[in-house]
Amino acid sequence: MSSRTAGPGGRVSREIGQGLTAAAISVEVRAEGRLAVLRDTVSPRLEIHLATTSSTSGARAKASKGAEGSGPSAGAPAAYQVLARRYRSRSFDELVGQEAIARTLRNAIATGRTAHAYLFCGTRGVGKTSMARIFARALNATETLSEQEAVASAILRGEDIDVIEIDGASNRGVDDARDLIAGAGIAPTRSPYKIYIIDEVHMLTQPAFNALLKTMEEPPANVKFILCTTEPHKVPATIQSRCQRFDFHSIPSSRIAAHLSDVLAKEGITADDAVVSQVARLANGSMRDGLSLMDRLVSAAQGHVSAELAREVLGLPDDELLDALVEAIAGGQPQHALAAGAALLERGMSPDHALETLAARLRDSMMLLVCGSETELVDVAPETRSRLRSAVGSFDVPGLVHLITLCDATSRTIRNSSIPRALFDAALVRLAMAEHFANAAALLSGTRGALPRAPDPKA
């Protein structure tokens, strides 16, 4: 039997199939000659062993400390940690795009008005779990603790004995909920609160939610719940009414781009501004997605991330080919549109992805027409904006709306079709000959034209 106790560096070591109560009690030894006394209020089988200060345990403690900064063992290369983990927010000030929520939680701690349960909602990669850990650290890593730094570090790593992180997808049954309820009755080991962070809480079953109702409404004074979910509509209203809800917003592309630039500077890597902006747009409001995409580019780069490298690694379209396709559609030249479309597919793009990319470019043109050439609603590089301004004169707003919806409808059809290339080529021909199709429909219906072009400014 392995020695088990809890100390300054203690952490929960939960095994497959192990209940939450057992996981809260059974902890791996990481102490340095100290003993943390746990009250056995649940099971007489609770074993507490004194961690000795022998040379073996001392060597293990040194090796464990060294692993945090230099690698798993002396002489072995340090394991690479991805950018999304290495640059994860560690304080309220570092959280990007969620300043209002950070300010509210910080004020609640300062005024002593923290609730017993919180619900953090938002899409992936916007800081829900990071905020939960930072909030838990602010509550538990108090100045009165002799091991404040060790506790704070363990909380941010998700390894603290009093801050229990639970994956709602794999611990979703009513038995898991009962284990949680039983564990909530055990006093925290060394911190003011026992905090449960339940990620993807919407994956819990209805019986599990029902079992948690009473505990979440009137929990012990030293217990707090932080529930995180990407699908709040799946969380029962009875649970939501017992929580303070915070909705995390998608992070603007400009904020993601600024953070990516800061990360690259710290890594000693340069990148084209157009690449950073493109990655920020592809992240679609998720900081983690942006860092993951940039990680791929950094791995393939030799100190500098160029636009050509980004196109090769991420499969991005060639701007020149995309501009040629838009010009062919604007000029009503189906043969040139087919040639540009074929070139895009030869670069590795799928037909549906090519149409989605074309729709995004047409959307930018529409926004420039509707909102003006300097609108902030179009987040593109300056050179791309200049090219768009020169091309929008050939379109009008109703026509662009029709072309965008046509691209969307065709791309969805292509995904389930056995002849994607035929549909792709047909869509390009129809886009380039949109006026002819509109005029034919008008003749059949007995009405006059459709999709009028913008009036000629020289007329």
VOGU-3710 file (C-alpha; in Angstrom, 3 decimals, decimal comma):
1> mssrtagpgg> 0,000/0,000/0,000  1,362/3,401/-0,950  1,790/6,035/1,731  -1,095/8,491/1,703  -1,499/11,782/3,521  -1,926/15,471/2,727  0,578/18,292/2,962  1,413/21,715/1,500  1,797/20,272/-1,965  -1,014/17,725/-1,603
11> rvsreigqgl> -3,269/17,051/-4,541  -6,276/14,934/-5,333  -5,346/11,731/-7,167  -8,617/10,309/-8,384  -8,666/6,901/-10,007  -11,054/5,514/-12,616  -14,322/4,577/-10,962  -13,368/6,184/-7,662  -16,154/8,118/-5,978  -15,878/11,815/-5,270
21> taaaisvevr> -15,773/11,287/-1,508  -12,950/8,782/-1,822  -11,108/11,114/-4,162  -11,422/13,948/-1,665  -10,001/11,788/1,128  -7,435/9,684/-0,688  -4,582/11,984/-1,669  -1,092/11,336/-2,963  1,812/12,211/-0,685  3,602/15,385/-1,715
31> aegrlavlrd> 4,470/16,622/1,771  7,818/17,689/3,133  7,933/16,121/6,591  4,564/17,570/7,637  1,265/15,973/8,560  -2,140/17,420/7,747  -4,824/16,013/10,056  -8,071/15,052/8,336  -11,117/14,271/10,428  -12,519/10,858/9,673
41> tvsprleihl> -16,225/11,669/9,547  -17,151/9,436/6,629  -15,282/6,126/6,774  -13,258/4,337/9,487  -10,962/3,134/6,717  -9,391/6,578/6,368  -5,630/6,115/6,716  -3,255/8,920/7,618  0,462/8,246/7,497  3,232/10,542/8,581
51> attsstsgar> 5,410/11,554/5,644  8,943/10,914/6,818  11,927/13,100/6,119  14,140/10,293/4,922  16,572/10,767/2,090  14,209/8,984/-0,295  11,257/11,295/0,330  13,579/14,288/0,270  14,882/13,264/-3,118  11,322/12,793/-4,385
61> akaskgaegs> 10,336/16,252/-3,158  13,330/17,836/-4,899  12,601/15,955/-8,079  8,957/17,039/-7,918  9,939/20,687/-7,508  12,465/20,484/-10,301  9,887/18,940/-12,620  7,745/22,042/-12,461  10,394/24,196/-14,086  12,857/21,971/-15,933
71> gpsagapaay> 11,251/18,691/-16,874  10,136/15,346/-15,539  13,620/14,186/-14,498  17,211/15,315/-14,553  18,877/14,743/-17,886  15,587/14,248/-19,743  14,273/16,926/-22,110  11,486/19,060/-20,695  8,042/18,183/-22,020  6,677/20,872/-24,302
81> qvlarryrsr> 3,674/22,735/-22,973  1,334/24,181/-25,569  0,840/27,932/-25,743  -2,783/27,701/-24,581  -1,620/26,189/-21,269  1,639/28,091/-20,854  -0,053/31,473/-21,272  -3,261/30,656/-19,436  -4,539/33,584/-17,389  -3,345/33,538/-13,780
91> sfdelvgqea> -5,058/36,641/-12,411  -8,184/38,728/-12,912  -6,131/41,330/-14,767  -4,836/38,795/-17,304  -8,275/37,627/-18,431  -8,920/39,109/-21,866  -12,383/40,315/-22,818  -14,133/39,517/-19,516  -13,283/42,619/-17,505  -16,835/43,215/-16,254
101> iartlrnaia> -17,116/39,719/-14,763  -13,646/39,946/-13,214  -14,510/43,300/-11,645  -17,779/41,959/-10,212  -16,152/38,890/-8,628  -13,288/40,954/-7,247  -15,731/43,398/-5,648  -17,758/40,514/-4,184  -14,650/39,202/-2,438  -13,658/42,651/-1,180
111> tgrtahaylf> -17,107/43,326/0,289  -17,678/39,796/1,608  -20,721/39,210/-0,614  -19,683/36,030/-2,419  -22,543/33,690/-3,283  -22,567/29,967/-2,579  -23,061/28,984/-6,233  -22,079/30,490/-9,591  -22,922/29,558/-13,176  -20,376/30,550/-15,838
121> cgtrgvgkts> -21,822/30,376/-19,369  -20,139/30,962/-22,699  -18,635/29,388/-25,775  -15,409/27,414/-25,645  -12,103/29,117/-24,941  -13,404/32,382/-23,470  -12,062/31,924/-19,927  -14,749/30,122/-17,904  -12,528/27,531/-16,232  -9,657/29,999/-15,896
131> marifaraln> -11,982/32,461/-14,178  -13,245/29,693/-11,872  -9,684/28,802/-10,825  -8,660/32,425/-10,342  -11,802/33,074/-8,285  -11,122/29,955/-6,201  -7,539/31,061/-5,632  -8,687/34,501/-4,472  -11,051/32,838/-1,983  -8,738/30,120/-0,643
141> atetlseqea> -5,135/31,319/-1,003  -5,447/33,865/1,780  -2,604/35,694/3,473  -3,265/33,826/6,734  -2,078/30,536/5,218  1,532/29,617/5,853  1,626/27,824/2,482  -0,151/30,541/0,507  2,058/30,286/-2,571  1,857/26,485/-2,687
151> vasailrged> -1,919/26,559/-2,354  -2,300/29,255/-5,029  -0,093/27,331/-7,452  -1,963/24,067/-6,821  -5,326/25,725/-7,455  -4,218/27,163/-10,786  -2,913/23,721/-11,808  -6,200/22,098/-10,803  -4,480/19,938/-8,169  -5,491/21,476/-4,828
161> idvieidgas> -7,181/19,223/-2,292  -9,792/21,820/-1,324  -10,652/22,916/-4,874  -12,138/19,849/-6,536  -12,565/19,978/-10,313  -15,125/17,577/-11,746  -15,751/16,737/-15,383  -19,506/16,711/-15,813  -19,284/14,569/-18,937  -17,649/11,595/-17,170
171> nrgvddardl> -19,215/12,062/-13,720  -22,797/12,652/-14,736  -24,804/10,068/-12,810  -26,847/10,298/-9,643  -24,268/8,210/-7,745  -21,593/10,789/-8,573  -23,906/13,524/-7,307  -24,437/11,623/-4,046  -20,683/11,274/-3,605  -20,337/15,013/-4,109
181> iagagiaptr> -23,018/15,706/-1,511  -21,298/13,398/0,981  -17,931/15,049/0,340  -19,414/18,505/0,855  -19,968/17,627/4,505  -16,237/17,238/5,114  -14,497/20,387/6,313  -11,788/21,859/4,061  -8,279/20,686/4,899  -6,308/23,935/5,029
191> spykiyiide> -8,315/26,638/3,231  -11,398/28,642/4,182  -13,651/26,938/1,618  -14,143/23,651/-0,148  -14,885/24,661/-3,732  -16,381/22,387/-6,388  -15,746/23,382/-10,011  -18,016/21,320/-12,279  -17,063/21,716/-15,934  -19,608/20,959/-18,687
201> vhmltqpafn> -22,296/20,782/-16,039  -25,027/20,506/-18,688  -23,904/16,887/-19,240  -25,280/15,799/-15,848  -28,380/13,632/-15,946  -31,708/14,889/-14,692  -31,608/12,646/-11,579  -28,134/14,024/-10,790  -29,423/17,580/-11,049  -32,362/16,684/-8,806
211> allktmeepp> -30,024/15,198/-6,208  -27,991/18,429/-6,121  -30,948/20,765/-5,668  -31,103/20,778/-1,872  -27,329/20,957/-1,394  -27,002/23,825/-3,856  -29,822/25,732/-2,221  -28,522/25,380/1,351  -24,915/24,150/1,230  -22,594/24,085/4,265
221> anvkfilctt> -21,157/27,493/5,087  -17,685/26,520/3,888  -18,759/25,045/0,504  -19,075/26,867/-2,812  -20,024/25,650/-6,276  -18,807/27,015/-9,617  -20,623/25,480/-12,579  -19,259/25,971/-16,100  -21,172/25,222/-19,290  -21,176/25,948/-23,000
231> ephkvpatiq> -24,893/25,130/-23,254  -26,774/26,915/-20,472  -30,154/26,095/-21,996  -29,569/22,466/-20,974  -29,110/23,383/-17,308  -32,472/23,091/-15,491  -34,084/26,326/-14,387  -34,186/24,993/-10,823  -30,377/24,860/-10,826  -29,936/28,226/-12,536
241> srcqrfdfhs> -32,207/29,936/-10,010  -29,858/28,822/-7,224  -26,781/30,341/-8,894  -25,431/33,729/-9,797  -25,151/33,545/-13,583  -22,369/35,207/-15,580  -22,363/35,131/-19,374  -18,886/35,170/-20,917  -18,802/36,982/-24,247  -16,869/35,985/-27,331
251> ipssriaahl> -13,540/37,820/-27,424  -13,181/40,424/-30,212  -10,702/39,541/-32,933  -8,708/42,691/-32,219  -8,187/41,628/-28,583  -7,181/38,118/-29,647  -4,732/39,535/-32,198  -3,154/41,800/-29,569  -2,743/38,885/-27,152  -1,266/36,664/-29,874
261> sdvlakegit> 1,262/39,370/-30,722  2,233/39,618/-27,055  2,668/35,836/-26,830  4,829/35,772/-29,976  7,015/38,543/-28,574  7,570/36,560/-25,372  8,424/33,483/-27,443  10,925/35,449/-29,521  9,079/34,762/-32,769  8,046/37,280/-35,420
271> addavvsqva> 4,995/37,058/-37,663  3,370/39,050/-40,429  0,584/41,303/-39,178  -1,745/39,794/-41,758  -1,114/36,319/-40,326  -1,870/37,384/-36,758  -5,099/39,079/-37,894  -6,132/36,041/-39,924  -5,531/33,651/-37,023  -7,522/35,938/-34,708
281> rlangsmrdg> -10,452/35,844/-37,140  -10,247/32,063/-37,492  -10,387/31,767/-33,687  -14,000/32,981/-33,902  -13,992/34,610/-30,472  -12,094/31,808/-28,674  -8,703/32,683/-27,216  -7,789/29,023/-26,801  -8,537/28,316/-30,461  -6,381/31,266/-31,480
291> lslmdrlvsa> -3,449/30,082/-29,373  -3,832/26,529/-30,686  -3,770/27,725/-34,294  -0,743/29,894/-33,616  0,959/26,936/-31,945  0,700/24,999/-35,213  2,269/27,847/-37,131  5,063/28,338/-34,608  5,910/24,622/-34,786  6,280/24,847/-38,559
301> aqghvsaela> 8,136/28,177/-38,602  11,843/28,875/-38,335  11,601/31,997/-36,208  9,201/33,868/-38,512  5,587/33,080/-39,449  4,901/34,272/-42,980  1,647/34,504/-44,895  2,798/31,750/-47,265  3,492/29,422/-44,330  0,061/30,163/-42,849
311> revlglpdde> -1,607/29,248/-46,137  0,277/25,964/-46,299  -0,193/24,900/-42,669  -3,755/26,112/-42,062  -5,054/25,577/-45,589  -5,958/29,243/-46,015  -7,006/30,459/-49,450  -4,675/32,467/-51,630  -5,864/36,084/-51,518  -4,983/36,608/-55,170
321> lldalveaia> -7,095/33,609/-56,256  -9,964/34,727/-54,042  -9,806/38,250/-55,462  -9,738/36,827/-58,987  -12,835/34,759/-58,215  -14,705/37,781/-56,849  -13,707/39,873/-59,871  -14,909/37,141/-62,238  -18,273/36,990/-60,458  -18,558/40,785/-60,483
331> ggqpqhalaa> -17,722/40,912/-64,201  -20,121/38,127/-65,139  -17,326/35,897/-66,462  -18,161/32,275/-65,575  -15,111/30,872/-67,410  -12,727/32,901/-65,245  -14,735/32,051/-62,119  -14,390/28,326/-62,883  -10,654/28,692/-63,419  -10,170/30,538/-60,118
341> gaallergms> -12,374/28,015/-58,316  -10,398/25,095/-59,730  -7,159/26,732/-58,580  -8,553/27,041/-55,043  -9,432/23,349/-54,981  -5,988/22,430/-56,270  -4,515/24,239/-53,250  -6,245/21,705/-50,999  -9,532/23,454/-50,165  -12,716/21,401/-50,139
351> pdhaletlaa> -15,648/22,662/-52,266  -17,789/23,540/-49,239  -14,886/25,343/-47,524  -14,171/27,291/-50,707  -17,789/28,469/-50,885  -17,761/29,423/-47,202  -14,598/31,450/-47,747  -16,145/33,137/-50,789  -19,281/33,964/-48,775  -17,129/35,560/-46,066
361> rlrdsmmllv> -15,367/37,715/-48,668  -18,707/38,755/-50,199  -19,947/39,579/-46,715  -17,011/41,962/-46,243  -17,901/43,653/-49,535  -21,515/44,009/-48,418  -20,477/45,605/-45,113  -18,284/48,121/-46,915  -21,196/49,082/-49,140  -23,687/49,385/-46,290
371> cgsetelvdv> -21,514/50,866/-43,530  -18,792/52,680/-45,423  -15,251/51,808/-46,372  -13,801/52,537/-42,907  -16,267/50,488/-40,850  -14,848/48,480/-37,944  -17,301/45,667/-38,687  -14,908/44,451/-41,375  -11,866/43,021/-39,619  -9,298/42,594/-42,396
381> apetrsrlrs> -5,748/43,693/-43,089  -5,316/47,186/-44,618  -4,209/45,817/-48,003  -7,229/43,515/-48,134  -9,538/46,404/-47,287  -8,015/48,402/-50,126  -8,686/45,581/-52,601  -12,251/45,235/-51,352  -12,907/48,946/-51,826  -11,869/48,705/-55,451
391> avgsfdvpgl> -14,153/45,721/-56,088  -17,387/46,753/-54,360  -18,315/49,207/-57,101  -19,402/46,293/-59,288  -21,955/45,056/-56,742  -25,071/46,312/-55,031  -26,443/45,315/-51,653  -29,419/43,148/-52,803  -27,165/41,312/-55,222  -24,561/40,572/-52,549
401> vhlitlcdat> -27,238/39,297/-50,160  -28,436/36,913/-52,879  -24,901/35,687/-53,616  -24,116/35,058/-49,939  -27,276/33,028/-49,378  -26,574/31,052/-52,557  -23,062/30,184/-51,315  -24,462/29,085/-47,945  -27,203/26,911/-49,430  -24,838/25,222/-51,872
411> srtirnssip> -22,131/24,560/-49,257  -24,666/22,821/-46,992  -25,898/20,715/-49,903  -22,365/19,753/-50,948  -21,589/18,192/-47,559  -24,156/15,439/-48,161  -23,763/15,099/-51,924  -21,956/12,414/-53,937  -21,123/14,966/-56,672  -19,609/17,916/-54,723
421> ralfdaalvr> -17,450/19,152/-57,618  -20,395/19,357/-60,002  -22,407/21,372/-57,482  -19,421/23,608/-56,780  -18,882/24,413/-60,470  -22,611/24,939/-61,019  -22,687/27,357/-58,076  -19,794/29,383/-59,500  -21,491/29,623/-62,898  -24,731/30,707/-61,274
431> lamaehfana> -22,920/33,287/-59,136  -21,225/34,752/-62,199  -24,486/34,736/-64,194  -26,769/35,825/-61,356  -28,281/38,640/-63,418  -29,199/36,259/-66,231  -30,906/33,855/-63,834  -32,755/36,747/-62,204  -33,909/38,112/-65,566  -35,115/34,657/-66,651
441> aallsgtrga> -37,132/34,313/-63,455  -38,573/37,775/-64,009  -39,668/36,874/-67,541  -41,377/33,699/-66,351  -43,199/35,577/-63,596  -44,135/38,492/-65,841  -42,358/41,051/-63,661  -39,469/43,313/-64,427  -35,755/42,729/-63,591  -34,130/41,789/-60,399
451> lprapdpka> -30,713/42,185/-58,832  -30,091/45,668/-60,303  -26,485/46,797/-60,273  -25,396/49,975/-58,594  -25,900/53,024/-60,826  -22,860/54,105/-62,806  -21,395/57,179/-61,077  -20,444/58,581/-64,515  -24,028/58,449/-65,767
//
